[in-house]
Amino acid sequence: MSIMLNVESINWFTIFKPHGVKAREYIETITEFILPGLLKKK
């Protein structure tokens, strides 16, 4: 799912011009939130 979200965000950034947000920063932030949840051991 995180890969799909990152790919989708790349599409979003190519279609729309975000105000004050860079695509790399957005992808890094999303990845930082998603990966720990996926890697969390029970």
N, CA, C and O atoms as a CHARMM CRD file, in Angstrom:
* protein
*
  168
    1    1 MET  N      0.82100  -1.19200   0.00000 PROA 1      0.00000
    2    1 MET  CA     0.00000   0.00000   0.00000 PROA 1      0.00000
    3    1 MET  C      0.86500   1.25500   0.00000 PROA 1      0.00000
    4    1 MET  O      0.53200   2.23400  -0.66800 PROA 1      0.00000
    5    2 SER  N      1.96500   1.23700   0.73700 PROA 2      0.00000
    6    2 SER  CA     2.81500   2.42700   0.77800 PROA 2      0.00000
    7    2 SER  C      3.40200   2.72300  -0.59000 PROA 2      0.00000
    8    2 SER  O      3.56000   3.88500  -0.96200 PROA 2      0.00000
    9    3 ILE  N      3.72600   1.67500  -1.34100 PROA 3      0.00000
   10    3 ILE  CA     4.25600   1.88500  -2.68700 PROA 3      0.00000
   11    3 ILE  C      3.18300   2.51000  -3.57000 PROA 3      0.00000
   12    3 ILE  O      3.46600   3.42400  -4.34500 PROA 3      0.00000
   13    4 MET  N      1.96000   2.02100  -3.45500 PROA 4      0.00000
   14    4 MET  CA     0.85700   2.57800  -4.23900 PROA 4      0.00000
   15    4 MET  C      0.62300   4.04100  -3.88700 PROA 4      0.00000
   16    4 MET  O      0.37300   4.86300  -4.76800 PROA 4      0.00000
   17    5 LEU  N      0.70200   4.36600  -2.60500 PROA 5      0.00000
   18    5 LEU  CA     0.49200   5.73900  -2.17200 PROA 5      0.00000
   19    5 LEU  C      1.58300   6.64700  -2.70900 PROA 5      0.00000
   20    5 LEU  O      1.30200   7.76500  -3.14200 PROA 5      0.00000
   21    6 ASN  N      2.82700   6.18200  -2.68500 PROA 6      0.00000
   22    6 ASN  CA     3.91800   6.99100  -3.21900 PROA 6      0.00000
   23    6 ASN  C      3.77400   7.20200  -4.72100 PROA 6      0.00000
   24    6 ASN  O      4.02100   8.30300  -5.21300 PROA 6      0.00000
   25    7 VAL  N      3.38400   6.17900  -5.44700 PROA 7      0.00000
   26    7 VAL  CA     3.18100   6.31800  -6.89200 PROA 7      0.00000
   27    7 VAL  C      2.02900   7.27700  -7.16800 PROA 7      0.00000
   28    7 VAL  O      2.12100   8.11800  -8.06300 PROA 7      0.00000
   29    8 GLU  N      0.96500   7.15800  -6.41800 PROA 8      0.00000
   30    8 GLU  CA    -0.18500   8.04700  -6.59000 PROA 8      0.00000
   31    8 GLU  C      0.19800   9.49100  -6.29800 PROA 8      0.00000
   32    8 GLU  O     -0.26000  10.40400  -6.98600 PROA 8      0.00000
   33    9 SER  N      1.02400   9.70700  -5.29700 PROA 9      0.00000
   34    9 SER  CA     1.43300  11.07800  -4.97600 PROA 9      0.00000
   35    9 SER  C      2.29100  11.66600  -6.08700 PROA 9      0.00000
   36    9 SER  O      2.22200  12.86800  -6.34400 PROA 9      0.00000
   37   10 ILE  N      3.09400  10.84700  -6.74900 PROA 10     0.00000
   38   10 ILE  CA     3.87600  11.33300  -7.89000 PROA 10     0.00000
   39   10 ILE  C      2.93000  11.79100  -8.99700 PROA 10     0.00000
   40   10 ILE  O      3.15400  12.83100  -9.61600 PROA 10     0.00000
   41   11 ASN  N      1.88500  11.02500  -9.24400 PROA 11     0.00000
   42   11 ASN  CA     0.88200  11.43500 -10.23800 PROA 11     0.00000
   43   11 ASN  C      0.24300  12.75600  -9.85500 PROA 11     0.00000
   44   11 ASN  O      0.05100  13.62600 -10.70500 PROA 11     0.00000
   45   12 TRP  N     -0.08300  12.91200  -8.59700 PROA 12     0.00000
   46   12 TRP  CA    -0.71800  14.13600  -8.10600 PROA 12     0.00000
   47   12 TRP  C      0.18700  15.33900  -8.33600 PROA 12     0.00000
   48   12 TRP  O     -0.27200  16.39700  -8.76600 PROA 12     0.00000
   49   13 PHE  N      1.47700  15.17300  -8.04700 PROA 13     0.00000
   50   13 PHE  CA     2.40700  16.28000  -8.20300 PROA 13     0.00000
   51   13 PHE  C      2.68700  16.61500  -9.66300 PROA 13     0.00000
   52   13 PHE  O      3.08000  17.74300  -9.96100 PROA 13     0.00000
   53   14 THR  N      2.49700  15.67800 -10.57400 PROA 14     0.00000
   54   14 THR  CA     2.69500  15.99300 -11.98800 PROA 14     0.00000
   55   14 THR  C      1.47200  16.67400 -12.59100 PROA 14     0.00000
   56   14 THR  O      1.59700  17.40000 -13.57700 PROA 14     0.00000
   57   15 ILE  N      0.30200  16.45400 -12.01800 PROA 15     0.00000
   58   15 ILE  CA    -0.92100  17.06200 -12.53600 PROA 15     0.00000
   59   15 ILE  C     -1.14800  18.44600 -11.92900 PROA 15     0.00000
   60   15 ILE  O     -1.47600  19.39400 -12.64200 PROA 15     0.00000
   61   16 PHE  N     -0.97300  18.56000 -10.61800 PROA 16     0.00000
   62   16 PHE  CA    -1.25200  19.80300  -9.90800 PROA 16     0.00000
   63   16 PHE  C      0.05000  20.43200  -9.43400 PROA 16     0.00000
   64   16 PHE  O      1.03200  19.73300  -9.18200 PROA 16     0.00000
   65   17 LYS  N      0.05200  21.73000  -9.31800 PROA 17     0.00000
   66   17 LYS  CA     1.22300  22.43000  -8.79100 PROA 17     0.00000
   67   17 LYS  C      0.94900  22.74900  -7.32100 PROA 17     0.00000
   68   17 LYS  O      0.18900  23.67000  -7.02200 PROA 17     0.00000
   69   18 PRO  N      1.55400  22.00600  -6.41100 PROA 18     0.00000
   70   18 PRO  CA     1.31000  22.23600  -4.99000 PROA 18     0.00000
   71   18 PRO  C      1.93200  23.55400  -4.53600 PROA 18     0.00000
   72   18 PRO  O      2.93600  24.00500  -5.08700 PROA 18     0.00000
   73   19 HSD  N      1.33400  24.14500  -3.55100 PROA 19     0.00000
   74   19 HSD  CA     1.81500  25.41400  -3.02300 PROA 19     0.00000
   75   19 HSD  C      2.73200  25.17100  -1.83100 PROA 19     0.00000
   76   19 HSD  O      2.27400  24.79100  -0.75300 PROA 19     0.00000
   77   20 GLY  N      4.02300  25.39100  -2.03100 PROA 20     0.00000
   78   20 GLY  CA     4.97800  25.29600  -0.93800 PROA 20     0.00000
   79   20 GLY  C      5.35600  23.88200  -0.53600 PROA 20     0.00000
   80   20 GLY  O      6.03800  23.70000   0.47400 PROA 20     0.00000
   81   21 VAL  N      4.94300  22.88700  -1.28100 PROA 21     0.00000
   82   21 VAL  CA     5.27700  21.50200  -0.94900 PROA 21     0.00000
   83   21 VAL  C      6.01100  20.89300  -2.13500 PROA 21     0.00000
   84   21 VAL  O      5.54400  20.95500  -3.27200 PROA 21     0.00000
   85   22 LYS  N      7.16000  20.30700  -1.85000 PROA 22     0.00000
   86   22 LYS  CA     7.91600  19.63900  -2.90600 PROA 22     0.00000
   87   22 LYS  C      7.57400  18.15900  -2.89600 PROA 22     0.00000
   88   22 LYS  O      7.31900  17.57500  -1.84200 PROA 22     0.00000
   89   23 ALA  N      7.57100  17.56600  -4.06700 PROA 23     0.00000
   90   23 ALA  CA     7.20300  16.15600  -4.19000 PROA 23     0.00000
   91   23 ALA  C      8.10200  15.27300  -3.33900 PROA 23     0.00000
   92   23 ALA  O      7.61100  14.36100  -2.67400 PROA 23     0.00000
   93   24 ARG  N      9.40600  15.52400  -3.34500 PROA 24     0.00000
   94   24 ARG  CA    10.33500  14.70500  -2.56200 PROA 24     0.00000
   95   24 ARG  C     10.01900  14.78800  -1.07200 PROA 24     0.00000
   96   24 ARG  O     10.02500  13.76700  -0.38400 PROA 24     0.00000
   97   25 GLU  N      9.74200  15.98600  -0.56700 PROA 25     0.00000
   98   25 GLU  CA     9.40800  16.15600   0.85200 PROA 25     0.00000
   99   25 GLU  C      8.12300  15.40500   1.19500 PROA 25     0.00000
  100   25 GLU  O      8.03000  14.75800   2.23800 PROA 25     0.00000
  101   26 TYR  N      7.14200  15.49700   0.31300 PROA 26     0.00000
  102   26 TYR  CA     5.86500  14.82500   0.54800 PROA 26     0.00000
  103   26 TYR  C      6.05000  13.31000   0.60900 PROA 26     0.00000
  104   26 TYR  O      5.53900  12.65200   1.51500 PROA 26     0.00000
  105   27 ILE  N      6.77900  12.76400  -0.35700 PROA 27     0.00000
  106   27 ILE  CA     6.99300  11.32000  -0.40900 PROA 27     0.00000
  107   27 ILE  C      7.77500  10.84400   0.80500 PROA 27     0.00000
  108   27 ILE  O      7.45400   9.80600   1.38200 PROA 27     0.00000
  109   28 GLU  N      8.80200  11.59500   1.19700 PROA 28     0.00000
  110   28 GLU  CA     9.58800  11.21500   2.37600 PROA 28     0.00000
  111   28 GLU  C      8.73100  11.23600   3.63600 PROA 28     0.00000
  112   28 GLU  O      8.83200  10.34000   4.47400 PROA 28     0.00000
  113   29 THR  N      7.89100  12.25200   3.77100 PROA 29     0.00000
  114   29 THR  CA     7.02800  12.35200   4.95100 PROA 29     0.00000
  115   29 THR  C      6.04100  11.19500   5.00700 PROA 29     0.00000
  116   29 THR  O      5.88000  10.56700   6.05400 PROA 29     0.00000
  117   30 ILE  N      5.38200  10.91000   3.89500 PROA 30     0.00000
  118   30 ILE  CA     4.42100   9.80800   3.85400 PROA 30     0.00000
  119   30 ILE  C      5.11100   8.48400   4.16300 PROA 30     0.00000
  120   30 ILE  O      4.58100   7.66100   4.90900 PROA 30     0.00000
  121   31 THR  N      6.29000   8.28300   3.58900 PROA 31     0.00000
  122   31 THR  CA     7.03900   7.04700   3.81000 PROA 31     0.00000
  123   31 THR  C      7.42700   6.90000   5.27300 PROA 31     0.00000
  124   31 THR  O      7.36300   5.80100   5.82500 PROA 31     0.00000
  125   32 GLU  N      7.83100   8.00500   5.91000 PROA 32     0.00000
  126   32 GLU  CA     8.19900   7.96800   7.32900 PROA 32     0.00000
  127   32 GLU  C      7.02100   7.54600   8.20300 PROA 32     0.00000
  128   32 GLU  O      7.22000   6.90400   9.23400 PROA 32     0.00000
  129   33 PHE  N      5.81500   7.89300   7.81300 PROA 33     0.00000
  130   33 PHE  CA     4.64100   7.51100   8.59200 PROA 33     0.00000
  131   33 PHE  C      4.20800   6.07500   8.32500 PROA 33     0.00000
  132   33 PHE  O      3.80000   5.37100   9.24800 PROA 33     0.00000
  133   34 ILE  N      4.29100   5.63800   7.08500 PROA 34     0.00000
  134   34 ILE  CA     3.76600   4.32900   6.70900 PROA 34     0.00000
  135   34 ILE  C      4.71600   3.18700   7.05500 PROA 34     0.00000
  136   34 ILE  O      4.27900   2.17300   7.59900 PROA 34     0.00000
  137   35 LEU  N      5.99600   3.32900   6.75200 PROA 35     0.00000
  138   35 LEU  CA     6.94000   2.22700   6.95200 PROA 35     0.00000
  139   35 LEU  C      7.03400   1.74000   8.39900 PROA 35     0.00000
  140   35 LEU  O      7.05900   0.52800   8.61400 PROA 35     0.00000
  141   36 PRO  N      7.08700   2.62200   9.40100 PROA 36     0.00000
  142   36 PRO  CA     7.13300   2.10200  10.77500 PROA 36     0.00000
  143   36 PRO  C      5.92700   1.23000  11.12100 PROA 36     0.00000
  144   36 PRO  O      6.05800   0.25900  11.86500 PROA 36     0.00000
  145   37 GLY  N      4.76800   1.56700  10.59300 PROA 37     0.00000
  146   37 GLY  CA     3.58000   0.75300  10.83600 PROA 37     0.00000
  147   37 GLY  C      3.67700  -0.61400  10.18800 PROA 37     0.00000
  148   37 GLY  O      3.19600  -1.60600  10.73600 PROA 37     0.00000
  149   38 LEU  N      4.30000  -0.66300   9.02300 PROA 38     0.00000
  150   38 LEU  CA     4.46300  -1.93900   8.33800 PROA 38     0.00000
  151   38 LEU  C      5.53600  -2.79900   8.98800 PROA 38     0.00000
  152   38 LEU  O      5.44300  -4.02700   8.98900 PROA 38     0.00000
  153   39 LEU  N      6.54500  -2.15600   9.53600 PROA 39     0.00000
  154   39 LEU  CA     7.67200  -2.88000  10.11300 PROA 39     0.00000
  155   39 LEU  C      7.49600  -3.17900  11.59900 PROA 39     0.00000
  156   39 LEU  O      8.30600  -3.89500  12.18700 PROA 39     0.00000
  157   40 LYS  N      6.44000  -2.63400  12.21100 PROA 40     0.00000
  158   40 LYS  CA     6.19900  -2.82800  13.63800 PROA 40     0.00000
  159   40 LYS  C      5.91400  -4.29700  13.93200 PROA 40     0.00000
  160   40 LYS  O      5.05600  -4.92000  13.30700 PROA 40     0.00000
  161   41 LYS  N      6.64800  -4.82600  14.88800 PROA 41     0.00000
  162   41 LYS  CA     6.45500  -6.22900  15.27500 PROA 41     0.00000
  163   41 LYS  C      5.50700  -6.29700  16.45700 PROA 41     0.00000
  164   41 LYS  O      5.50600  -5.42100  17.32200 PROA 41     0.00000
  165   42 LYS  N      4.71100  -7.33300  16.48500 PROA 42     0.00000
  166   42 LYS  CA     3.74000  -7.50400  17.58300 PROA 42     0.00000
  167   42 LYS  C      4.37100  -8.21100  18.74500 PROA 42     0.00000
  168   42 LYS  O      3.71200  -8.44400  19.75800 PROA 42     0.00000
